[in-house]
Amino acid sequence: MTEGTSIEARLQRLEDLEEIRELFNEYKRVLDDKDFAGYAALFATNGEFVAGKLHAKGRAEIQALVEGMLGNLIGDERGKDFHLTVNPSVHLDGDLATAELTWVYVVRDENNQPVLSKLGHYNDSLIREQGRWRFLRREAPTDIPAM
């Protein structure tokens, strides 16, 4: 038991952690479903997404950036590629949080078999905005690119 921390504060921490984990799951779902408006809605109003040299700020720019990846950096239709996120580490600070996760990008090969395409990590800054956790800044460096 944590000394000096109320039950209410401990419960709020657990609820925040669960909501952030659900945000990570929703991110993966909308990305794989090619729901780019839903994807952009997971970011704060002035949220940022950074992937290598690609950078977008604000939901409209983020949506346009990810739509521009279609058929190039991500599969052009649902079911051709899958994103996995693992090993989340979240650090809460009131209505702000930081997180680190590993991401895995899997595609189908010519024999319809799963193939690891890329591996990287997310560096996240999160904010509670209008009562919901959202990405304030999501950086997605690639650690092992496709061969």
QUIWOQUI-V290984 format. One record per helix or strand of 3 or more residues. SS is the DSSP state (a for helix, b for strand). FROM is the first residue (numbers start at 1). TO is the last residue. Records with the same first field share a line. If there is no record, write none. Layout:
# QUIWOQUI-V290984
SS->FROM-TO + FROM-TO
This chain:
# QUIWOQUI-V290984
a->7-32 + 36-41 + 59-69
b->43-51 + 54-57 + 81-93 + 96-108 + 114-129 + 132-144
